[in-house]
Amino acid sequence: MNNYRVMNRHAGGINMKRQKLTAIIGSMFSGKTTHLIEVYDALKNKEEHEKYETPVIFKPSLDTRYAEGYVNSHDGEKRTAIVCARADDVLTYLSTYDASSVLLDETQFFNDGIVDIIDDILESGRQVIFTALPTNFKGEPFKFPGSDRHIGELIAMADDIQQLYATCTLCGKPATKTQRLIPLEAEIMIGGTNAYEARCYEHHDPRVRL
C-alpha cells in the first residue's frame, strides 16, 4: 500500500482524471530552471484568466545556491518557491492550497519519497512538471539523497520528457554531461560555474579534476 496516498481529489471533490507528468531534464547550464519559469508564467497567465488557482513551485532545501524562497535561473530570472526540507512538505502545503499545477525544481535533491508523492498528486487531478539532473558528475543515474533509488525512476514515469542541451565548454557541441572541476567524490556538491562545466559525451571525463 502506498503510504503517501492521502490526497483528496482536486476541484472540490470532483472525481478528476490522472493528469500529465512532464520531465525537463539536462546537464547543468542547459536552461532547465529557465524553462520551468517560462512554463510557470504561461500557466499563471492562463489560470488567472480562467480564474483557477495559481500554479505553485517547490524546491528542495538542499539547493542553497540562491536566495531562500525563490527558484533562480543562471540568467538571473527568479520566481517565488516553497522550500521543502522533505518531500512530505509538498503534501502538507497542498493539503491547504488548491493548486491545479505543481512545479518542482532540482527534483533529484528531494528524498526518494517524492516519487510516490508525485504519483499521488497526479492521481488527485493536478499536473506535475519537474526539472532534474538525470545523471551525476560520473554520468551515472542521480540517486536521491540517502537512497539507492534514483531520478531515473521518476523520469521513466513521465508522459513528456523534454531533453535540454547545454553547450560543451571545450568544443561547443551540444552537452548532456556535467563535468565536476573540484576533487570531491560525494555525489551531491552544490555549486555553479566555479565547480562544474557542461560537456559533450566526447569531453566528459569523471576522473579529471582541475
N, C-alpha and C positions, 0 to 999 in steps of 0.2 A: 504493500500500500504506500502511496506517495504521501509522506508526512507533510509536504508543503501544500497539499490540495485543500486550501482553506478559503479561497476567494469566492465571493459571490459573483454571479453573472452580472455583466456590465449593463448599464442603462436601465436602472430601476427594476431589476429583477427579470427583465425580458430574457427569454432563452436565446442568447446570441450564439452565432456560429463561431467556431475556432477561426482566429484571424491569422494574418500573414506574418512570417518571421523573415526579416531581411538582415543579412550579414554584410557589413562593409569591412573588408579585410585588406591588408597590405603591410609592407615593411614600415619602419619608422620613416617619417618625412614623405609619405605617399599621399597625404591630404585627407586622411580618414576623418579627423575631427572637423576639418573644414566642410567636408561633405555632410557630416552629421548636422552641423549648424545650418547648412542650406536646407536640409530636409526638415529640420525643426521650424525654420522660418516659414517654409511653404505650408507645413501643417498648421502652424499657428494662424497664418493669414486665412487659410481655408476654414479652419474650425471656428475662428472668431466670426467670420462671415456667416457661417451656418449655425452659430450660437451653440456650439459644442464646448466642452471643457478644453482648456489649453493643454497641449501636449507637455510632458514633463521629461527632463533629462536627469539621469542618475550617473554618478561617477564613484569609483571606489576610493576610499580614503588613502590607499597606498600611493595614488598618483598625487604627489606633492610638488610638482614642477611649477605650478602657478598658484594664484591666489585661491584660497579656500572658498568654496561656494560657486565656482564657475568651471565650465569647460573652456579651454583655450586652444586655439589653433596656433601653429607655428608662424602664421602670417598676421597674428595679432587680434583675430576675431575672438569674442568670448560671449557666452550666454550663461545665465543662471542655471545652477545644477544642484541637485540634492546629493550631499556627500554621504556615503554609506560605509560604515565600518565592516558590516557583514551583509551578505545577500538578503538575509531576513529583513533588513531595514527597508528594502524595496516594498515588500508586502505590507509592512507596518504603515508606510506612507500611503500606499494605495488603498488601504482599508478606510481612509478618511478623505481621499482625494480622488474624484471620479474622472481621471484622465482617460481619454479614449485611445491615446497613442503613448507608448512608453519607449524612450530612447535611452540607451546605455553606452557610455564611452569607456574605452580601455577595459573591456569586459574580462580579459584574461587575468586581471588583478582582483576580481571578486573571488570569494571562496567557491568551492565546487557546487554548493547548494544552488547557485544561480541557474544551473541547467534545469532543475526541477521547477524552480520558481518561474522561469521564463515560460516553461510549458504550461504552468497554471495560469499565467497572465494571458497567454494565447487562448486558452480554453475559456477564460472569463469574457472574451469578446473584445480584447484590446490587441491591436497590432504592436509588434515589438521590432525596433530597429537597433542593432548594436554594432559597435566597432570593436575590432580586436586585431592584435598581432597574431597571425596564425602560427608563427614559429619563433623560437627564441634565437639568441645570437649564435647558437650552434647549428641552426637550421632544423631543429627538432620541434615537434608539436609543443606549444607552450602549455606547461602544466599550471593548473590552478594552485594558488599558494597552499602548501602543506598537504597536497593531494597527488595521487598518481593519475587522476583524471585530467584530461587536457581540453583545451579550447576546441580541438577538432571535433569533439563530441557535439558541441553546440553548433558549430558551423555545418555539420552533417545534417542537422535538423532544419536548416534554413530552406525556405521556399525560393529565396532570391539571394544569390551570392554575388556581391559586387566587388571584384578584384581591382584594387587601385595600384598604381605603379609610381614609385619614386624614380629619381634619376641617379644612376650609378656615379659616384663621385670620381671614379677613375677613368671611365670610358664614355659616359654619357648615355649608355643604353638603358632601357627600362630595368628598374631594380625591384627585386622581390625579396631580397635578403637584408638583414640588419647586421652590420659589422660592429662588434664591440671593440673599442680602442683602449680600454683600461684593463690591466691584468687582474681581473676578478672573476672567479669561476661560478659564483652564485647566480642562479638563473635570473632572479629579479634584482636589478640595479636601476633605480630611477635616474634618468639623465637625458640630456639633449645633444646638441652638436658637439659638446665637449667630450662626450663619451661614446657616441655612436655615429655611424655613417650608413647611408643606403648603398647597397652593392648589387650588381647583377650576379647571376649564378657563376659566371666565369671568375669574378674577382672577390667573391666571398670566401673567406678562409677563417674558420673559428679558432684556429691555432695562432693566428697572427695578432700581436699586440704592438702598439706604438710606444 
